[in-house]
Amino acid sequence: MVQKNQVWSGRFAGVGVLDLIAKAQPRLTPAHRKMADYVLHNPFRAATLMIEEFAGEVGVSVATANRFARTLGFDGYPQFRAELAKGYESTLAPVERMRQELQRPSSCLSTMAAALEEDQHNLEATRQSLSAAVCDSAVDLILQAQRVLVLGFGSSAYLAGLLQHGLDPFCPAVHSLAQAGGPTHAARQLSRAQPGDVVVAIAFPRYLDDTVRLARLAREQGLSLLVLTDAATSPLVPLASVVLYTRANRQFAATSNASALAMIEALCAAVAYRANNSLSAAQQLTESVMPWLYLEPTAASKTRAADPAKQ
């Protein structure tokens, strides 16, 4: 048996939980070995489970699950689970928030109202964090770019498309790299990028590795990188030329896309305000889409429609 708290000191210092389990496995009881096998094959799943859930999935008692944790040198299952979850914090955060929220009595009305209130808090915190220098730098990067290449995957792919849509009237060329070809398509497009191009990378928890790797590739090619993310701990921040932070907390999800979209719309509004051709671009856009817009029928057209003889 591993001595209690050796996991934090002595020869087990710095050893991950999975390594600790693998080394202890030959000396474990059959029941404990069964739990060890489960954790080794399902580490992320195990990190999400409370002790009752873990015991139920493995088919042991709660007391046995606690003894398993103590056998490995932990004070109990909560300490074991906390250590197992290290490295998964941002990934597990939405699960933990949902677990806490589901324990509270609520209704559909109060849940929806709370979500809207949360968005209000997010937007206010985001507004207060803005600085004139950062906003000017972000807009300058976009307006001075030969091409704007927008990068985002997962739910951020939808945000990337909306940013492309919002910037398109005011920039010479805007391309979303979040296309059907996935990361390999984005990598091919970045390989042909020119020094005057700017990459806008969008990533919120949970951050996707594809976005981070391609943003790093863009920087290695000498491209300027505008980052839209949530916090200084985001893996994109060290790569960025300019960062626009958006508070994006959400009760039942990893990210509030509402506040992320609000930042995108705010950025597009600032670009439209500063662009030299904004009025003519807006007029041209309106004219181009006019044939597809629904227009309320005039009184004369209503009369003709009602009386075919007058047509």
Stockholm file with secondary structure:
# STOCKHOLM 1.0

chainA/1-311         MVQKNQVWSGRFAGVGVLDLIAKAQPRLTPAHRKMADYVLHNPFRAATLMIEEFAGEVGVSVATANRFARTLGFDGYPQFRAELAKGYESTLAPVERMRQELQRPSSCLSTMAAALEEDQHNLEATRQSLSAAVCDSAVDLILQAQRVLVLGFGSSAYLAGLLQHGLDPFCPAVHSLAQAGGPTHAARQLSRAQPGDVVVAIAFPRYLDDTVRLARLAREQGLSLLVLTDAATSPLVPLASVVLYTRANRQFAATSNASALAMIEALCAAVAYRANNSLSAAQQLTESVMPWLYLEPTAASKTRAADPAKQ
#=GR chainA/1-311 SS CCCTTGGGSGGGTTCCHHHHHHHHGGGSCHHHHHHHHHHHHCHHHHHHCCHHHHHHHHTCCHHHHHHHHHHTTCSSHHHHHHHHTTTCHHHHHHHHHHHHHHTSCCCHHHHHHHHHHHHHHHHHHHHHHCCHHHHHHHHHHHHTCSCEEEECCTHHHHHHHHHHHHHGGGSSCEEESCSTTHHHHHHHHHHTCCTTCEEEEECCSSCCHHHHHHHHHHHHTTCEEEEEESCTTSTTGGGCSEEEECCCCCSSSSCCHHHHHHHHHHHHHHHHHHCTTHHHHHHHHHHHHGGGSCCCCCHHHHHHHHCGGGC
#=GC SS_cons         CCCTTGGGSGGGTTCCHHHHHHHHGGGSCHHHHHHHHHHHHCHHHHHHCCHHHHHHHHTCCHHHHHHHHHHTTCSSHHHHHHHHTTTCHHHHHHHHHHHHHHTSCCCHHHHHHHHHHHHHHHHHHHHHHCCHHHHHHHHHHHHTCSCEEEECCTHHHHHHHHHHHHHGGGSSCEEESCSTTHHHHHHHHHHTCCTTCEEEEECCSSCCHHHHHHHHHHHHTTCEEEEEESCTTSTTGGGCSEEEECCCCCSSSSCCHHHHHHHHHHHHHHHHHHCTTHHHHHHHHHHHHGGGSCCCCCHHHHHHHHCGGGC
//
